């Protein structure tokens, strides 16, 4: 969950977070 939020904050795209999740 932390990584998802971190990546989303940096990339600003839910797609990146979704992939990591």
C-alpha positions as a Markdown table, in Angstrom:
| # | Residue | x | y | z |
|---|---|---|---|---|
| 1 | Unk | 0.0 | 0.0 | 0.0 |
| 2 | Unk | 2.9 | 2.4 | 0.8 |
| 3 | Unk | 4.6 | 1.7 | -2.5 |
| 4 | Unk | 1.3 | 2.2 | -4.3 |
| 5 | Unk | 0.8 | 5.7 | -2.7 |
| 6 | Unk | 4.5 | 6.5 | -3.2 |
| 7 | Unk | 4.5 | 5.7 | -6.9 |
| 8 | Unk | 1.1 | 7.3 | -7.5 |
| 9 | Unk | 2.4 | 10.5 | -5.9 |
| 10 | Unk | 5.5 | 10.5 | -8.0 |
| 11 | Unk | 4.0 | 9.4 | -11.3 |
| 12 | Unk | 0.7 | 11.1 | -10.6 |
| 13 | Unk | -1.0 | 8.2 | -12.4 |
| 14 | Unk | -3.1 | 5.5 | -10.9 |
| 15 | Unk | -2.0 | 3.1 | -13.6 |
| 16 | Unk | 1.6 | 2.9 | -12.2 |
| 17 | Unk | 0.2 | 2.2 | -8.7 |
| 18 | Unk | -2.2 | -0.4 | -10.1 |
| 19 | Unk | 0.6 | -2.3 | -11.8 |
| 20 | Unk | 2.7 | -2.2 | -8.6 |
| 21 | Unk | -0.2 | -3.4 | -6.6 |
